Amino acid sequence: MSAVPEKLPLPLLQLFDSRAHEEVAETIDRSVHASMARYTHGLSPAALAGAYLDWASHLAFAPGK
């Protein structure tokens, strides 16, 4: 965890001491990854982009085939 800045008001210090924000961030992270996995059928978005660019470059150099 990052260092807590000095001289913060008490409510902000309590926020830094709690792990609630970490749990919320983890929940959002898992939700985003689950949604992306459903959309891409579990494949890496980078792999999908690479396959599309490979197909597009082949099409660009041989449009009549």
mmCIF file as Biopython writes it, N, C-alpha, C and O atoms, coordinates in Angstrom:
data_model
#
loop_
_atom_site.group_PDB
_atom_site.id
_atom_site.type_symbol
_atom_site.label_atom_id
_atom_site.label_alt_id
_atom_site.label_comp_id
_atom_site.label_asym_id
_atom_site.label_entity_id
_atom_site.label_seq_id
_atom_site.pdbx_PDB_ins_code
_atom_site.Cartn_x
_atom_site.Cartn_y
_atom_site.Cartn_z
_atom_site.occupancy
_atom_site.B_iso_or_equiv
_atom_site.auth_seq_id
_atom_site.auth_asym_id
_atom_site.pdbx_PDB_model_num
ATOM 1   N N  . MET A ? 1  ? 0.842   -1.180  0.000   1.0 0.0 1  A 1 
ATOM 2   C CA . MET A ? 1  ? 0.000   0.000   0.000   1.0 0.0 1  A 1 
ATOM 3   C C  . MET A ? 1  ? 0.885   1.240   0.000   1.0 0.0 1  A 1 
ATOM 4   O O  . MET A ? 1  ? 1.973   1.231   0.576   1.0 0.0 1  A 1 
ATOM 5   N N  . SER A ? 2  ? 0.424   2.294   -0.638  1.0 0.0 2  A 1 
ATOM 6   C CA . SER A ? 2  ? 1.221   3.512   -0.708  1.0 0.0 2  A 1 
ATOM 7   C C  . SER A ? 2  ? 1.258   4.206   0.645   1.0 0.0 2  A 1 
ATOM 8   O O  . SER A ? 2  ? 0.421   3.959   1.513   1.0 0.0 2  A 1 
ATOM 9   N N  . ALA A ? 3  ? 2.226   5.063   0.800   1.0 0.0 3  A 1 
ATOM 10  C CA . ALA A ? 3  ? 2.383   5.788   2.053   1.0 0.0 3  A 1 
ATOM 11  C C  . ALA A ? 3  ? 1.242   6.770   2.237   1.0 0.0 3  A 1 
ATOM 12  O O  . ALA A ? 3  ? 0.766   7.368   1.273   1.0 0.0 3  A 1 
ATOM 13  N N  . VAL A ? 4  ? 0.811   6.932   3.462   1.0 0.0 4  A 1 
ATOM 14  C CA . VAL A ? 4  ? -0.267  7.861   3.780   1.0 0.0 4  A 1 
ATOM 15  C C  . VAL A ? 4  ? 0.311   9.257   3.916   1.0 0.0 4  A 1 
ATOM 16  O O  . VAL A ? 4  ? 1.254   9.461   4.680   1.0 0.0 4  A 1 
ATOM 17  N N  . PRO A ? 5  ? -0.239  10.226  3.186   1.0 0.0 5  A 1 
ATOM 18  C CA . PRO A ? 5  ? 0.254   11.603  3.328   1.0 0.0 5  A 1 
ATOM 19  C C  . PRO A ? 5  ? 0.057   12.104  4.759   1.0 0.0 5  A 1 
ATOM 20  O O  . PRO A ? 5  ? -0.916  11.751  5.425   1.0 0.0 5  A 1 
ATOM 21  N N  . GLU A ? 6  ? 0.984   12.920  5.210   1.0 0.0 6  A 1 
ATOM 22  C CA . GLU A ? 6  ? 0.893   13.452  6.567   1.0 0.0 6  A 1 
ATOM 23  C C  . GLU A ? 6  ? -0.091  14.611  6.631   1.0 0.0 6  A 1 
ATOM 24  O O  . GLU A ? 6  ? -0.392  15.248  5.622   1.0 0.0 6  A 1 
ATOM 25  N N  . LYS A ? 7  ? -0.591  14.876  7.850   1.0 0.0 7  A 1 
ATOM 26  C CA . LYS A ? 7  ? -1.455  16.015  8.162   1.0 0.0 7  A 1 
ATOM 27  C C  . LYS A ? 7  ? -2.762  16.002  7.371   1.0 0.0 7  A 1 
ATOM 28  O O  . LYS A ? 7  ? -3.180  17.035  6.849   1.0 0.0 7  A 1 
ATOM 29  N N  . LEU A ? 8  ? -3.406  14.845  7.281   1.0 0.0 8  A 1 
ATOM 30  C CA . LEU A ? 8  ? -4.724  14.763  6.661   1.0 0.0 8  A 1 
ATOM 31  C C  . LEU A ? 8  ? -5.780  14.850  7.748   1.0 0.0 8  A 1 
ATOM 32  O O  . LEU A ? 8  ? -5.528  14.450  8.884   1.0 0.0 8  A 1 
ATOM 33  N N  . PRO A ? 9  ? -6.971  15.372  7.418   1.0 0.0 9  A 1 
ATOM 34  C CA . PRO A ? 9  ? -8.062  15.357  8.392   1.0 0.0 9  A 1 
ATOM 35  C C  . PRO A ? 9  ? -8.401  13.916  8.767   1.0 0.0 9  A 1 
ATOM 36  O O  . PRO A ? 9  ? -8.140  12.993  7.997   1.0 0.0 9  A 1 
ATOM 37  N N  . LEU A ? 10 ? -8.979  13.727  9.943   1.0 0.0 10 A 1 
ATOM 38  C CA . LEU A ? 10 ? -9.270  12.392  10.458  1.0 0.0 10 A 1 
ATOM 39  C C  . LEU A ? 10 ? -10.105 11.534  9.503   1.0 0.0 10 A 1 
ATOM 40  O O  . LEU A ? 10 ? -9.765  10.365  9.321   1.0 0.0 10 A 1 
ATOM 41  N N  . PRO A ? 11 ? -11.186 12.046  8.877   1.0 0.0 11 A 1 
ATOM 42  C CA . PRO A ? 11 ? -11.952 11.184  7.962   1.0 0.0 11 A 1 
ATOM 43  C C  . PRO A ? 11 ? -11.112 10.661  6.795   1.0 0.0 11 A 1 
ATOM 44  O O  . PRO A ? 11 ? -11.297 9.525   6.360   1.0 0.0 11 A 1 
ATOM 45  N N  . LEU A ? 12 ? -10.197 11.477  6.290   1.0 0.0 12 A 1 
ATOM 46  C CA . LEU A ? 12 ? -9.348  11.020  5.198   1.0 0.0 12 A 1 
ATOM 47  C C  . LEU A ? 12 ? -8.328  9.992   5.683   1.0 0.0 12 A 1 
ATOM 48  O O  . LEU A ? 12 ? -7.995  9.057   4.955   1.0 0.0 12 A 1 
ATOM 49  N N  . LEU A ? 13 ? -7.835  10.162  6.903   1.0 0.0 13 A 1 
ATOM 50  C CA . LEU A ? 13 ? -6.925  9.159   7.449   1.0 0.0 13 A 1 
ATOM 51  C C  . LEU A ? 13 ? -7.632  7.821   7.604   1.0 0.0 13 A 1 
ATOM 52  O O  . LEU A ? 13 ? -7.051  6.770   7.335   1.0 0.0 13 A 1 
ATOM 53  N N  . GLN A ? 14 ? -8.889  7.862   8.039   1.0 0.0 14 A 1 
ATOM 54  C CA . GLN A ? 14 ? -9.651  6.622   8.171   1.0 0.0 14 A 1 
ATOM 55  C C  . GLN A ? 14 ? -9.858  5.973   6.808   1.0 0.0 14 A 1 
ATOM 56  O O  . GLN A ? 14 ? -9.860  4.747   6.702   1.0 0.0 14 A 1 
ATOM 57  N N  . LEU A ? 15 ? -10.030 6.777   5.772   1.0 0.0 15 A 1 
ATOM 58  C CA . LEU A ? 15 ? -10.182 6.235   4.426   1.0 0.0 15 A 1 
ATOM 59  C C  . LEU A ? 15 ? -8.911  5.521   3.999   1.0 0.0 15 A 1 
ATOM 60  O O  . LEU A ? 15 ? -8.973  4.445   3.404   1.0 0.0 15 A 1 
ATOM 61  N N  . PHE A ? 16 ? -7.748  6.115   4.299   1.0 0.0 16 A 1 
ATOM 62  C CA . PHE A ? 16 ? -6.495  5.474   3.943   1.0 0.0 16 A 1 
ATOM 63  C C  . PHE A ? 16 ? -6.285  4.194   4.743   1.0 0.0 16 A 1 
ATOM 64  O O  . PHE A ? 16 ? -5.696  3.238   4.239   1.0 0.0 16 A 1 
ATOM 65  N N  . ASP A ? 17 ? -6.762  4.169   5.979   1.0 0.0 17 A 1 
ATOM 66  C CA . ASP A ? 17 ? -6.576  2.992   6.815   1.0 0.0 17 A 1 
ATOM 67  C C  . ASP A ? 17 ? -7.511  1.851   6.422   1.0 0.0 17 A 1 
ATOM 68  O O  . ASP A ? 17 ? -7.182  0.686   6.647   1.0 0.0 17 A 1 
ATOM 69  N N  . SER A ? 18 ? -8.657  2.161   5.847   1.0 0.0 18 A 1 
ATOM 70  C CA . SER A ? 18 ? -9.596  1.099   5.496   1.0 0.0 18 A 1 
ATOM 71  C C  . SER A ? 18 ? -9.179  0.447   4.190   1.0 0.0 18 A 1 
ATOM 72  O O  . SER A ? 18 ? -8.488  1.053   3.371   1.0 0.0 18 A 1 
ATOM 73  N N  . ARG A ? 19 ? -9.601  -0.780  4.007   1.0 0.0 19 A 1 
ATOM 74  C CA . ARG A ? 19 ? -9.306  -1.498  2.767   1.0 0.0 19 A 1 
ATOM 75  C C  . ARG A ? 19 ? -10.518 -1.486  1.850   1.0 0.0 19 A 1 
ATOM 76  O O  . ARG A ? 19 ? -10.536 -2.190  0.840   1.0 0.0 19 A 1 
ATOM 77  N N  . ALA A ? 20 ? -11.526 -0.700  2.185   1.0 0.0 20 A 1 
ATOM 78  C CA . ALA A ? 20 ? -12.754 -0.682  1.395   1.0 0.0 20 A 1 
ATOM 79  C C  . ALA A ? 20 ? -12.489 -0.237  -0.036  1.0 0.0 20 A 1 
ATOM 80  O O  . ALA A ? 20 ? -13.036 -0.820  -0.972  1.0 0.0 20 A 1 
ATOM 81  N N  . HIS A ? 21 ? -11.666 0.780   -0.222  1.0 0.0 21 A 1 
ATOM 82  C CA . HIS A ? 21 ? -11.399 1.260   -1.577  1.0 0.0 21 A 1 
ATOM 83  C C  . HIS A ? 21 ? -10.671 0.209   -2.402  1.0 0.0 21 A 1 
ATOM 84  O O  . HIS A ? 21 ? -10.874 0.130   -3.613  1.0 0.0 21 A 1 
ATOM 85  N N  . GLU A ? 22 ? -9.829  -0.596  -1.771  1.0 0.0 22 A 1 
ATOM 86  C CA . GLU A ? 22 ? -9.142  -1.669  -2.486  1.0 0.0 22 A 1 
ATOM 87  C C  . GLU A ? 22 ? -10.128 -2.753  -2.913  1.0 0.0 22 A 1 
ATOM 88  O O  . GLU A ? 22 ? -10.015 -3.302  -4.009  1.0 0.0 22 A 1 
ATOM 89  N N  . GLU A ? 23 ? -11.089 -3.059  -2.052  1.0 0.0 23 A 1 
ATOM 90  C CA . GLU A ? 23 ? -12.094 -4.069  -2.380  1.0 0.0 23 A 1 
ATOM 91  C C  . GLU A ? 23 ? -12.996 -3.593  -3.515  1.0 0.0 23 A 1 
ATOM 92  O O  . GLU A ? 23 ? -13.364 -4.381  -4.387  1.0 0.0 23 A 1 
ATOM 93  N N  . VAL A ? 24 ? -13.348 -2.325  -3.511  1.0 0.0 24 A 1 
ATOM 94  C CA . VAL A ? 24 ? -14.171 -1.767  -4.590  1.0 0.0 24 A 1 
ATOM 95  C C  . VAL A ? 24 ? -13.402 -1.810  -5.903  1.0 0.0 24 A 1 
ATOM 96  O O  . VAL A ? 24 ? -13.959 -2.184  -6.935  1.0 0.0 24 A 1 
ATOM 97  N N  . ALA A ? 25 ? -12.148 -1.437  -5.874  1.0 0.0 25 A 1 
ATOM 98  C CA . ALA A ? 25 ? -11.319 -1.458  -7.080  1.0 0.0 25 A 1 
ATOM 99  C C  . ALA A ? 25 ? -11.185 -2.881  -7.614  1.0 0.0 25 A 1 
ATOM 100 O O  . ALA A ? 25 ? -11.234 -3.097  -8.824  1.0 0.0 25 A 1 
ATOM 101 N N  . GLU A ? 26 ? -11.017 -3.844  -6.723  1.0 0.0 26 A 1 
ATOM 102 C CA . GLU A ? 26 ? -10.895 -5.241  -7.156  1.0 0.0 26 A 1 
ATOM 103 C C  . GLU A ? 26 ? -12.202 -5.737  -7.761  1.0 0.0 26 A 1 
ATOM 104 O O  . GLU A ? 26 ? -12.184 -6.472  -8.748  1.0 0.0 26 A 1 
ATOM 105 N N  . THR A ? 27 ? -13.324 -5.350  -7.189  1.0 0.0 27 A 1 
ATOM 106 C CA . THR A ? 27 ? -14.626 -5.748  -7.725  1.0 0.0 27 A 1 
ATOM 107 C C  . THR A ? 27 ? -14.838 -5.161  -9.112  1.0 0.0 27 A 1 
ATOM 108 O O  . THR A ? 27 ? -15.305 -5.853  -10.017 1.0 0.0 27 A 1 
ATOM 109 N N  . ILE A ? 28 ? -14.502 -3.900  -9.281  1.0 0.0 28 A 1 
ATOM 110 C CA . ILE A ? 28 ? -14.641 -3.262  -10.597 1.0 0.0 28 A 1 
ATOM 111 C C  . ILE A ? 28 ? -13.709 -3.925  -11.605 1.0 0.0 28 A 1 
ATOM 112 O O  . ILE A ? 28 ? -14.105 -4.175  -12.743 1.0 0.0 28 A 1 
ATOM 113 N N  . ASP A ? 29 ? -12.478 -4.212  -11.197 1.0 0.0 29 A 1 
ATOM 114 C CA . ASP A ? 29 ? -11.506 -4.852  -12.073 1.0 0.0 29 A 1 
ATOM 115 C C  . ASP A ? 29 ? -11.998 -6.219  -12.536 1.0 0.0 29 A 1 
ATOM 116 O O  . ASP A ? 29 ? -11.906 -6.547  -13.719 1.0 0.0 29 A 1 
ATOM 117 N N  . ARG A ? 30 ? -12.520 -7.015  -11.606 1.0 0.0 30 A 1 
ATOM 118 C CA . ARG A ? 30 ? -13.038 -8.335  -11.971 1.0 0.0 30 A 1 
ATOM 119 C C  . ARG A ? 30 ? -14.246 -8.222  -12.893 1.0 0.0 30 A 1 
ATOM 120 O O  . ARG A ? 30 ? -14.388 -9.012  -13.827 1.0 0.0 30 A 1 
ATOM 121 N N  . SER A ? 31 ? -15.108 -7.258  -12.642 1.0 0.0 31 A 1 
ATOM 122 C CA . SER A ? 31 ? -16.291 -7.078  -13.484 1.0 0.0 31 A 1 
ATOM 123 C C  . SER A ? 31 ? -15.909 -6.695  -14.909 1.0 0.0 31 A 1 
ATOM 124 O O  . SER A ? 31 ? -16.477 -7.212  -15.872 1.0 0.0 31 A 1 
ATOM 125 N N  . VAL A ? 32 ? -14.950 -5.793  -15.039 1.0 0.0 32 A 1 
ATOM 126 C CA . VAL A ? 32 ? -14.499 -5.365  -16.370 1.0 0.0 32 A 1 
ATOM 127 C C  . VAL A ? 32 ? -13.872 -6.539  -17.116 1.0 0.0 32 A 1 
ATOM 128 O O  . VAL A ? 32 ? -14.141 -6.742  -18.300 1.0 0.0 32 A 1 
ATOM 129 N N  . HIS A ? 33 ? -13.031 -7.314  -16.419 1.0 0.0 33 A 1 
ATOM 130 C CA . HIS A ? 33 ? -12.399 -8.462  -17.071 1.0 0.0 33 A 1 
ATOM 131 C C  . HIS A ? 33 ? -13.426 -9.525  -17.457 1.0 0.0 33 A 1 
ATOM 132 O O  . HIS A ? 33 ? -13.302 -10.142 -18.515 1.0 0.0 33 A 1 
ATOM 133 N N  . ALA A ? 34 ? -14.431 -9.747  -16.622 1.0 0.0 34 A 1 
ATOM 134 C CA . ALA A ? 34 ? -15.457 -10.733 -16.946 1.0 0.0 34 A 1 
ATOM 135 C C  . ALA A ? 34 ? -16.275 -10.280 -18.150 1.0 0.0 34 A 1 
ATOM 136 O O  . ALA A ? 34 ? -16.601 -11.091 -19.016 1.0 0.0 34 A 1 
ATOM 137 N N  . SER A ? 35 ? -16.607 -9.004  -18.213 1.0 0.0 35 A 1 
ATOM 138 C CA . SER A ? 35 ? -17.351 -8.479  -19.356 1.0 0.0 35 A 1 
ATOM 139 C C  . SER A ? 35 ? -16.530 -8.585  -20.632 1.0 0.0 35 A 1 
ATOM 140 O O  . SER A ? 35 ? -17.060 -8.947  -21.683 1.0 0.0 35 A 1 
ATOM 141 N N  . MET A ? 36 ? -15.249 -8.275  -20.549 1.0 0.0 36 A 1 
ATOM 142 C CA . MET A ? 36 ? -14.387 -8.358  -21.722 1.0 0.0 36 A 1 
ATOM 143 C C  . MET A ? 36 ? -14.247 -9.810  -22.184 1.0 0.0 36 A 1 
ATOM 144 O O  . MET A ? 36 ? -14.225 -10.081 -23.384 1.0 0.0 36 A 1 
ATOM 145 N N  . ALA A ? 37 ? -14.154 -10.738 -21.238 1.0 0.0 37 A 1 
ATOM 146 C CA . ALA A ? 37 ? -14.031 -12.156 -21.591 1.0 0.0 37 A 1 
ATOM 147 C C  . ALA A ? 37 ? -15.302 -12.644 -22.288 1.0 0.0 37 A 1 
ATOM 148 O O  . ALA A ? 37 ? -15.223 -13.426 -23.235 1.0 0.0 37 A 1 
ATOM 149 N N  . ARG A ? 38 ? -16.477 -12.189 -21.828 1.0 0.0 38 A 1 
ATOM 150 C CA . ARG A ? 38 ? -17.726 -12.565 -22.492 1.0 0.0 38 A 1 
ATOM 151 C C  . ARG A ? 38 ? -17.776 -12.006 -23.906 1.0 0.0 38 A 1 
ATOM 152 O O  . ARG A ? 38 ? -18.231 -12.684 -24.827 1.0 0.0 38 A 1 
ATOM 153 N N  . TYR A ? 39 ? -17.316 -10.787 -24.083 1.0 0.0 39 A 1 
ATOM 154 C CA . TYR A ? 39 ? -17.350 -10.127 -25.391 1.0 0.0 39 A 1 
ATOM 155 C C  . TYR A ? 39 ? -16.364 -10.760 -26.369 1.0 0.0 39 A 1 
ATOM 156 O O  . TYR A ? 39 ? -16.668 -10.897 -27.554 1.0 0.0 39 A 1 
ATOM 157 N N  . THR A ? 40 ? -15.188 -11.144 -25.883 1.0 0.0 40 A 1 
ATOM 158 C CA . THR A ? 40 ? -14.148 -11.691 -26.764 1.0 0.0 40 A 1 
ATOM 159 C C  . THR A ? 40 ? -14.106 -13.213 -26.742 1.0 0.0 40 A 1 
ATOM 160 O O  . THR A ? 40 ? -13.226 -13.817 -27.354 1.0 0.0 40 A 1 
ATOM 161 N N  . HIS A ? 41 ? -15.047 -13.837 -26.043 1.0 0.0 41 A 1 
ATOM 162 C CA . HIS A ? 41 ? -15.104 -15.300 -25.911 1.0 0.0 41 A 1 
ATOM 163 C C  . HIS A ? 41 ? -13.825 -15.857 -25.297 1.0 0.0 41 A 1 
ATOM 164 O O  . HIS A ? 41 ? -13.382 -16.946 -25.662 1.0 0.0 41 A 1 
ATOM 165 N N  . GLY A ? 42 ? -13.237 -15.121 -24.375 1.0 0.0 42 A 1 
ATOM 166 C CA . GLY A ? 42 ? -12.064 -15.574 -23.645 1.0 0.0 42 A 1 
ATOM 167 C C  . GLY A ? 42 ? -10.740 -15.350 -24.354 1.0 0.0 42 A 1 
ATOM 168 O O  . GLY A ? 42 ? -9.689  -15.686 -23.809 1.0 0.0 42 A 1 
ATOM 169 N N  . LEU A ? 43 ? -10.766 -14.794 -25.545 1.0 0.0 43 A 1 
ATOM 170 C CA . LEU A ? 43 ? -9.523  -14.530 -26.267 1.0 0.0 43 A 1 
ATOM 171 C C  . LEU A ? 43 ? -8.958  -13.169 -25.867 1.0 0.0 43 A 1 
ATOM 172 O O  . LEU A ? 43 ? -9.690  -12.267 -25.459 1.0 0.0 43 A 1 
ATOM 173 N N  . SER A ? 44 ? -7.663  -13.049 -25.991 1.0 0.0 44 A 1 
ATOM 174 C CA . SER A ? 44 ? -6.998  -11.796 -25.672 1.0 0.0 44 A 1 
ATOM 175 C C  . SER A ? 44 ? -7.392  -10.717 -26.679 1.0 0.0 44 A 1 
ATOM 176 O O  . SER A ? 44 ? -7.356  -10.978 -27.882 1.0 0.0 44 A 1 
ATOM 177 N N  . PRO A ? 45 ? -7.766  -9.519  -26.234 1.0 0.0 45 A 1 
ATOM 178 C CA . PRO A ? 45 ? -8.060  -8.427  -27.164 1.0 0.0 45 A 1 
ATOM 179 C C  . PRO A ? 45 ? -6.861  -8.106  -28.064 1.0 0.0 45 A 1 
ATOM 180 O O  . PRO A ? 45 ? -7.045  -7.742  -29.225 1.0 0.0 45 A 1 
ATOM 181 N N  . ALA A ? 46 ? -5.653  -8.236  -27.547 1.0 0.0 46 A 1 
ATOM 182 C CA . ALA A ? 46 ? -4.460  -7.987  -28.360 1.0 0.0 46 A 1 
ATOM 183 C C  . ALA A ? 46 ? -4.341  -9.034  -29.463 1.0 0.0 46 A 1 
ATOM 184 O O  . ALA A ? 46 ? -3.962  -8.702  -30.586 1.0 0.0 46 A 1 
ATOM 185 N N  . ALA A ? 47 ? -4.658  -10.292 -29.163 1.0 0.0 47 A 1 
ATOM 186 C CA . ALA A ? 47 ? -4.604  -11.352 -30.174 1.0 0.0 47 A 1 
ATOM 187 C C  . ALA A ? 47 ? -5.670  -11.118 -31.243 1.0 0.0 47 A 1 
ATOM 188 O O  . ALA A ? 47 ? -5.412  -11.326 -32.428 1.0 0.0 47 A 1 
ATOM 189 N N  . LEU A ? 48 ? -6.847  -10.693 -30.838 1.0 0.0 48 A 1 
ATOM 190 C CA . LEU A ? 48 ? -7.902  -10.401 -31.808 1.0 0.0 48 A 1 
ATOM 191 C C  . LEU A ? 48 ? -7.505  -9.238  -32.717 1.0 0.0 48 A 1 
ATOM 192 O O  . LEU A ? 48 ? -7.720  -9.287  -33.928 1.0 0.0 48 A 1 
ATOM 193 N N  . ALA A ? 49 ? -6.929  -8.205  -32.129 1.0 0.0 49 A 1 
ATOM 194 C CA . ALA A ? 49 ? -6.497  -7.055  -32.934 1.0 0.0 49 A 1 
ATOM 195 C C  . ALA A ? 49 ? -5.392  -7.471  -33.902 1.0 0.0 49 A 1 
ATOM 196 O O  . ALA A ? 49 ? -5.386  -7.042  -35.056 1.0 0.0 49 A 1 
ATOM 197 N N  . GLY A ? 50 ? -4.464  -8.298  -33.444 1.0 0.0 50 A 1 
ATOM 198 C CA . GLY A ? 50 ? -3.392  -8.772  -34.320 1.0 0.0 50 A 1 
ATOM 199 C C  . GLY A ? 50 ? -3.922  -9.605  -35.472 1.0 0.0 50 A 1 
ATOM 200 O O  . GLY A ? 50 ? -3.464  -9.460  -36.605 1.0 0.0 50 A 1 
ATOM 201 N N  . ALA A ? 51 ? -4.883  -10.478 -35.196 1.0 0.0 51 A 1 
ATOM 202 C CA . ALA A ? 51 ? -5.474  -11.304 -36.256 1.0 0.0 51 A 1 
ATOM 203 C C  . ALA A ? 51 ? -6.211  -10.431 -37.265 1.0 0.0 51 A 1 
ATOM 204 O O  . ALA A ? 51 ? -6.114  -10.656 -38.471 1.0 0.0 51 A 1 
ATOM 205 N N  . TYR A ? 52 ? -6.951  -9.433  -36.772 1.0 0.0 52 A 1 
ATOM 206 C CA . TYR A ? 52 ? -7.673  -8.537  -37.680 1.0 0.0 52 A 1 
ATOM 207 C C  . TYR A ? 52 ? -6.690  -7.746  -38.550 1.0 0.0 52 A 1 
ATOM 208 O O  . TYR A ? 52 ? -6.898  -7.631  -39.758 1.0 0.0 52 A 1 
ATOM 209 N N  . LEU A ? 53 ? -5.638  -7.208  -37.964 1.0 0.0 53 A 1 
ATOM 210 C CA . LEU A ? 53 ? -4.663  -6.438  -38.740 1.0 0.0 53 A 1 
ATOM 211 C C  . LEU A ? 53 ? -3.933  -7.317  -39.748 1.0 0.0 53 A 1 
ATOM 212 O O  . LEU A ? 53 ? -3.615  -6.860  -40.846 1.0 0.0 53 A 1 
ATOM 213 N N  . ASP A ? 54 ? -3.663  -8.572  -39.394 1.0 0.0 54 A 1 
ATOM 214 C CA . ASP A ? 54 ? -3.039  -9.502  -40.329 1.0 0.0 54 A 1 
ATOM 215 C C  . ASP A ? 54 ? -3.961  -9.742  -41.517 1.0 0.0 54 A 1 
ATOM 216 O O  . ASP A ? 54 ? -3.530  -9.690  -42.669 1.0 0.0 54 A 1 
ATOM 217 N N  . TRP A ? 55 ? -5.232  -10.006 -41.230 1.0 0.0 55 A 1 
ATOM 218 C CA . TRP A ? 55 ? -6.215  -10.225 -42.300 1.0 0.0 55 A 1 
ATOM 219 C C  . TRP A ? 55 ? -6.347  -8.972  -43.172 1.0 0.0 55 A 1 
ATOM 220 O O  . TRP A ? 55 ? -6.386  -9.074  -44.398 1.0 0.0 55 A 1 
ATOM 221 N N  . ALA A ? 56 ? -6.416  -7.796  -42.548 1.0 0.0 56 A 1 
ATOM 222 C CA . ALA A ? 56 ? -6.587  -6.553  -43.293 1.0 0.0 56 A 1 
ATOM 223 C C  . ALA A ? 56 ? -5.381  -6.256  -44.176 1.0 0.0 56 A 1 
ATOM 224 O O  . ALA A ? 56 ? -5.543  -5.754  -45.288 1.0 0.0 56 A 1 
ATOM 225 N N  . SER A ? 57 ? -4.178  -6.556  -43.698 1.0 0.0 57 A 1 
ATOM 226 C CA . SER A ? 57 ? -2.993  -6.302  -44.521 1.0 0.0 57 A 1 
ATOM 227 C C  . SER A ? 57 ? -2.935  -7.255  -45.712 1.0 0.0 57 A 1 
ATOM 228 O O  . SER A ? 57 ? -2.538  -6.848  -46.804 1.0 0.0 57 A 1 
ATOM 229 N N  . HIS A ? 58 ? -3.319  -8.499  -45.523 1.0 0.0 58 A 1 
ATOM 230 C CA . HIS A ? 58 ? -3.365  -9.442  -46.646 1.0 0.0 58 A 1 
ATOM 231 C C  . HIS A ? 58 ? -4.405  -8.994  -47.674 1.0 0.0 58 A 1 
ATOM 232 O O  . HIS A ? 58 ? -4.163  -9.069  -48.879 1.0 0.0 58 A 1 
ATOM 233 N N  . LEU A ? 59 ? -5.547  -8.535  -47.201 1.0 0.0 59 A 1 
ATOM 234 C CA . LEU A ? 59 ? -6.597  -8.051  -48.103 1.0 0.0 59 A 1 
ATOM 235 C C  . LEU A ? 59 ? -6.149  -6.809  -48.855 1.0 0.0 59 A 1 
ATOM 236 O O  . LEU A ? 59 ? -6.473  -6.651  -50.032 1.0 0.0 59 A 1 
ATOM 237 N N  . ALA A ? 60 ? -5.416  -5.936  -48.202 1.0 0.0 60 A 1 
ATOM 238 C CA . ALA A ? 60 ? -4.960  -4.704  -48.840 1.0 0.0 60 A 1 
ATOM 239 C C  . ALA A ? 60 ? -3.975  -4.975  -49.973 1.0 0.0 60 A 1 
ATOM 240 O O  . ALA A ? 60 ? -3.961  -4.242  -50.962 1.0 0.0 60 A 1 
ATOM 241 N N  . PHE A ? 61 ? -3.152  -6.014  -49.845 1.0 0.0 61 A 1 
ATOM 242 C CA . PHE A ? 61 ? -2.154  -6.318  -50.860 1.0 0.0 61 A 1 
ATOM 243 C C  . PHE A ? 61 ? -2.665  -7.281  -51.940 1.0 0.0 61 A 1 
ATOM 244 O O  . PHE A ? 61 ? -1.998  -7.472  -52.957 1.0 0.0 61 A 1 
ATOM 245 N N  . ALA A ? 62 ? -3.825  -7.880  -51.731 1.0 0.0 62 A 1 
ATOM 246 C CA . ALA A ? 62 ? -4.395  -8.796  -52.730 1.0 0.0 62 A 1 
ATOM 247 C C  . ALA A ? 62 ? -5.919  -8.643  -52.747 1.0 0.0 62 A 1 
ATOM 248 O O  . ALA A ? 62 ? -6.626  -9.581  -52.377 1.0 0.0 62 A 1 
ATOM 249 N N  . PRO A ? 63 ? -6.439  -7.490  -53.164 1.0 0.0 63 A 1 
ATOM 250 C CA . PRO A ? 63 ? -7.882  -7.261  -53.059 1.0 0.0 63 A 1 
ATOM 251 C C  . PRO A ? 63 ? -8.707  -8.110  -54.027 1.0 0.0 63 A 1 
ATOM 252 O O  . PRO A ? 63 ? -9.900  -8.305  -53.793 1.0 0.0 63 A 1 
ATOM 253 N N  . GLY A ? 64 ? -8.123  -8.611  -55.085 1.0 0.0 64 A 1 
ATOM 254 C CA . GLY A ? 64 ? -8.885  -9.383  -56.063 1.0 0.0 64 A 1 
ATOM 255 C C  . GLY A ? 64 ? -9.041  -10.852 -55.710 1.0 0.0 64 A 1 
ATOM 256 O O  . GLY A ? 64 ? -9.779  -11.566 -56.389 1.0 0.0 64 A 1 
ATOM 257 N N  . LYS A ? 65 ? -8.380  -11.315 -54.686 1.0 0.0 65 A 1 
ATOM 258 C CA . LYS A ? 65 ? -8.440  -12.744 -54.363 1.0 0.0 65 A 1 
ATOM 259 C C  . LYS A ? 65 ? -9.551  -13.060 -53.408 1.0 0.0 65 A 1 
ATOM 260 O O  . LYS A ? 65 ? -9.735  -14.219 -53.037 1.0 0.0 65 A 1 
#
